[in-house]
């Protein structure tokens, strides 16, 4: 554990139990959310690469057009 995280836990330990529990719940939810995003991104890499290949192919075949902010 890093010194900074140790310090954060040390400060959190001074909070009332109800606030400590709320902080712990928030932290666990954030960590779980990060893991879900990492898993989703890892699984989507192949699809993103396919989409990029398709976009490059369309560009080479002159099947794309420039967009201006006014057209979006």
C-alpha positions as CSV (number, residue, x, y, z in Angstrom):
1,X,0.0,0.0,0.0
2,X,1.3,3.4,-0.8
3,X,2.0,6.0,1.8
4,X,-0.7,8.3,0.3
5,X,-3.3,5.6,0.5
6,X,-2.3,4.8,4.1
7,X,-2.7,8.4,4.9
8,X,-6.2,8.5,3.3
9,X,-7.2,5.4,5.3
10,X,-5.8,6.9,8.5
11,X,-7.9,10.1,8.0
12,X,-10.9,8.0,7.1
13,X,-10.5,6.0,10.3
14,X,-11.2,9.2,12.2
15,X,-14.7,9.6,10.7
16,X,-17.8,8.3,12.5
17,X,-18.6,4.7,11.7
18,X,-21.6,5.6,9.5
19,X,-19.4,7.8,7.3
20,X,-16.6,5.2,7.2
21,X,-19.2,2.6,6.0
22,X,-20.5,5.1,3.3
23,X,-16.9,5.8,2.2
24,X,-16.1,2.1,2.0
25,X,-19.2,1.4,0.0
26,X,-18.5,4.2,-2.4
27,X,-14.9,3.0,-2.9
28,X,-15.9,-0.6,-3.5
29,X,-18.5,0.5,-6.0
30,X,-15.9,2.7,-7.8
31,X,-13.4,-0.1,-8.0
32,X,-16.0,-2.5,-9.3
33,X,-17.1,0.0,-11.9
34,X,-13.4,0.5,-13.0
35,X,-13.1,-3.3,-13.4
36,X,-16.2,-3.5,-15.5
37,X,-15.0,-0.7,-17.8
38,X,-11.6,-2.3,-18.2
39,X,-13.3,-5.7,-19.1
40,X,-15.6,-4.0,-21.6
41,X,-12.8,-2.1,-23.2
42,X,-10.6,-5.2,-23.4
43,X,-13.3,-7.1,-25.1
44,X,-14.1,-4.3,-27.5
45,X,-10.6,-3.9,-28.9
46,X,-11.1,-6.3,-31.8
47,X,-14.3,-4.6,-32.8
48,X,-12.7,-1.1,-32.6
49,X,-9.9,-2.3,-34.8
50,X,-12.4,-3.7,-37.3
51,X,-14.3,-0.4,-37.4
52,X,-11.0,1.5,-37.9
53,X,-10.0,-0.8,-40.8
54,X,-13.5,-0.2,-42.4
55,X,-13.2,3.5,-42.0
56,X,-9.7,3.6,-43.6
57,X,-11.0,1.4,-46.5
58,X,-13.9,3.8,-47.1
59,X,-11.6,6.7,-47.0
60,X,-9.2,5.1,-49.6
61,X,-12.2,4.4,-51.8
62,X,-13.4,8.1,-51.5
63,X,-16.6,7.0,-49.9
64,X,-16.2,9.5,-47.1
65,X,-16.9,13.2,-46.9
66,X,-15.5,16.0,-44.7
67,X,-17.9,17.2,-42.0
68,X,-18.1,20.7,-40.7
69,X,-19.4,21.5,-37.2
70,X,-22.5,23.1,-38.8
71,X,-23.4,19.8,-40.4
72,X,-23.3,17.8,-37.3
